[in-house]
Amino acid sequence: MTNDAAATDGVRPDENLPATPGTAPEPSKRGERHGMFGSSDTPDTSGYGGLVAPVLFPAAATRPYGSYFDVIADALGAALAQRGEATYEEATSHVVIDRGEMTIFVVREHLPAVARTLRDDPALRFELCLGVSGVHYPHQGGKELHAVYSFASITHGSRRLRIEVTCPDDDRHIPSIVGTYPATTWHERETWDMFGIIFDGHPALTRILMPDDWPGHPQRKDYPLGGIPVEYKGATIPPPDQRRSYN
């Protein structure tokens, strides 16, 4: 579970070409990266702080989505309406189609209803929740923390779907879906441990990787680089902030 593997951060323009009809081709700029990292338009990797690369997010897609994605959106909307828990428009904010994958952004209070519908509705039948990952965007005001869920449907030929839920850093609460997908207990614990997202209703939300008394959440982007020296059979590796200058 990493900051970069979980969601659509740092997309290069040539990677965001629409794969299906109706998708928005132009990504939206959310910031800039400075330094040698993330730059693809120059061979120069020596100018720390001198190279600038935009941080681009795929834009919201428009219908038709293509592939089986329209079928999923229609089935989810119909099933939510039938259950009477929320409308599709109330439960979701937008859809992203990027590199042949579908991500539905779900309003956090409606996540449990959406999860139950994905699992139980015959037209959807996403039997597997493959995991929950965290992402931290410190400069995305009001949506600094993201929880990203991957689903697979065995019934419908290994269809894949991603659900993304956001919450602000000053209200780090997202409902747990352990009651619907019990195996997510481990993933929600890891996301809490690494990013500090509190999954309300989780039966035992405790650290799973770090010691119980560990301060902070190590995969947040504002977590300090300083660390604990690591010993390897007589050799000691100093913490990162003592190896080189990051300023």
PASEDO-167563 format. One record per residue (C-alpha): residue in one letter; x negated, y negated, z negated. Coordinates in steps of 0.2 Angstrom, whole numbers, padded with zeros to 4 digits, always signed. Layout:
% residues N
AXYZ/...
This chain:
% residues 247
M+0000+0000+0000/T-0008-0016+0006/N-0003-0034+0009/D-0006-0032+0028/A+0001-0015+0031/A+0018-0018+0025/A+0026-0032+0035/T+0024-0043+0050/D+0010-0055+0045/G-0004-0061+0056/V+0004-0056+0073/R-0006-0061+0088/P+0004-0068+0102/D-0001-0054+0114/E+0006-0042+0102/N+0023-0050+0100/L+0029-0048+0118/P+0048-0043+0118/A+0049-0024+0120/T+0068-0024+0123/P+0080-0036+0131/G+0087-0050+0121/T+0073-0051+0109/A+0066-0069+0105/P+0048-0069+0114/E+0041-0084+0104/P+0034-0080+0086/S+0036-0094+0073/K+0020-0101+0065/R+0020-0100+0046/G+0002-0105+0042/E-0016-0104+0047/R-0031-0093+0042/H-0048-0101+0041/G-0064-0092+0042/M-0070-0078+0052/F-0055-0066+0048/G-0041-0065+0060/S-0049-0074+0075/S-0048-0065+0092/D-0052-0078+0104/T-0070-0081+0101/P-0086-0069+0098/D-0092-0081+0085/T-0091-0073+0068/S-0103-0084+0059/G-0093-0100+0056/Y-0085-0097+0039/G-0071-0109+0037/G-0074-0116+0055/L-0063-0104+0064/V-0044-0106+0063/A-0031-0093+0068/P-0012-0095+0066/V-0002-0084+0055/L+0013-0079+0066/F+0029-0071+0062/P+0041-0062+0075/A+0056-0073+0078/A+0074-0066+0074/A+0080-0055+0088/T+0096-0058+0098/R+0108-0045+0105/P+0106-0034+0114/Y+0092-0026+0104/G+0089-0011+0115/S+0085+0007+0111/Y+0096+0014+0098/F+0094-0002+0087/D+0111-0009+0093/V+0119+0007+0088/I+0112+0006+0070/A+0117-0012+0068/D+0135-0008+0074/A+0137+0007+0063/L+0130-0002+0048/G+0142-0016+0050/A+0157-0005+0053/A+0153+0006+0038/L+0150-0009+0026/A+0167-0016+0031/Q+0175+0001+0029/R+0168+0002+0011/G+0173-0015+0007/E+0157-0019-0003/A+0151-0033+0009/T+0152-0038+0027/Y+0137-0036+0038/E+0135-0055+0039/E+0135-0056+0020/A+0123-0042+0017/T+0110-0046+0031/S+0101-0062+0036/H+0093-0057+0052/V+0085-0044+0063/V+0067-0043+0070/I+0063-0031+0084/D+0044-0031+0086/R+0033-0018+0095/G+0047-0006+0097/E+0052-0006+0078/M+0068-0013+0070/T+0068-0023+0054/I+0084-0028+0045/F+0082-0042+0032/V+0094-0038+0018/V+0100-0050+0005/R+0094-0043-0011/E+0110-0041-0021/H+0117-0031-0007/L+0102-0019-0006/P+0111-0004-0016/A+0126-0005-0005/V+0116-0005+0011/A+0105+0010+0005/R+0120+0020+0001/T+0128+0016+0018/L+0112+0021+0027/R+0111+0038+0018/D+0130+0043+0018/D+0138+0036+0034/P+0138+0050+0047/A+0134+0038+0061/L+0118+0033+0052/R+0112+0047+0040/F+0095+0040+0035/E+0091+0055+0024/L+0074+0050+0020/C+0067+0034+0012/L+0048+0036+0016/G+0042+0023+0004/V+0043+0005-0003/S+0029-0007+0000/G+0026-0025-0007/V+0019-0040+0002/H+0015-0057-0005/Y+0016-0073+0005/P+0011-0087-0008/H+0016-0101+0004/Q+0033-0095+0009/G+0043-0105-0003/G+0058-0096-0011/K+0053-0079-0002/E+0035-0076-0009/L+0038-0058-0013/H+0044-0045+0000/A+0049-0027-0003/V+0048-0016+0013/Y+0057+0000+0014/S+0055+0013+0028/F+0069+0025+0032/A+0070+0040+0044/S+0085+0050+0050/I+0083+0069+0053/T+0101+0070+0059/H+0099+0058+0073/G+0082+0064+0080/S+0070+0055+0069/R+0077+0038+0071/R+0066+0025+0061/L+0072+0009+0052/R+0064-0004+0041/I+0073-0014+0028/E+0065-0029+0021/V+0071-0039+0005/T+0064-0055-0002/C+0064-0063-0019/P+0056-0079-0026/D+0040-0079-0036/D+0050-0087-0051/D+0064-0074-0050/R+0055-0057-0046/H+0070-0046-0047/I+0076-0034-0033/P+0089-0020-0037/S+0082-0002-0038/I+0088+0011-0026/V+0082+0026-0036/G+0100+0031-0039/T+0102+0034-0020/Y+0084+0039-0015/P+0077+0047-0031/A+0059+0049-0024/T+0057+0030-0023/T+0054+0030-0041/W+0035+0032-0038/H+0035+0018-0024/E+0045+0006-0034/R+0033+0008-0049/E+0018+0006-0038/T+0025-0010-0030/W+0029-0017-0048/D+0011-0012-0053/M+0003-0020-0038/F+0014-0035-0035/G+0025-0038-0050/I+0042-0035-0042/I+0054-0030-0055/F+0066-0017-0049/D+0082-0019-0059/G+0090-0002-0064/H+0074+0008-0062/P+0074+0022-0076/A+0056+0019-0081/L+0047+0004-0073/T+0029+0006-0079/R+0012+0005-0071/I+0007+0020-0061/L-0011+0015-0055/M-0017+0003-0068/P-0018+0005-0086/D-0003+0000-0096/D-0012-0016-0103/W-0019-0022-0087/P-0017-0041-0084/G-0008-0046-0068/H-0004-0037-0052/P-0020-0034-0042/Q-0013-0034-0024/R-0005-0052-0025/K-0015-0064-0015/D-0017-0076-0030/Y-0026-0062-0040/P-0044-0067-0044/L-0058-0059-0034/G-0068-0056-0050/G-0068-0038-0056/I-0076-0025-0067/P-0093-0018-0062/V-0092+0000-0055/E-0105+0013-0060/Y-0111+0026-0048/K-0123+0038-0055/G-0136+0026-0061/A-0132+0012-0049/T-0121-0002-0054/I-0110-0012-0041/P-0106-0029-0047/P-0088-0036-0045/P-0085-0045-0028/D-0086-0063-0035/Q-0104-0059-0040/R-0110-0051-0023/R-0107-0067-0012/S-0099-0084-0011/Y-0081-0084-0004/N-0081-0103-0005/
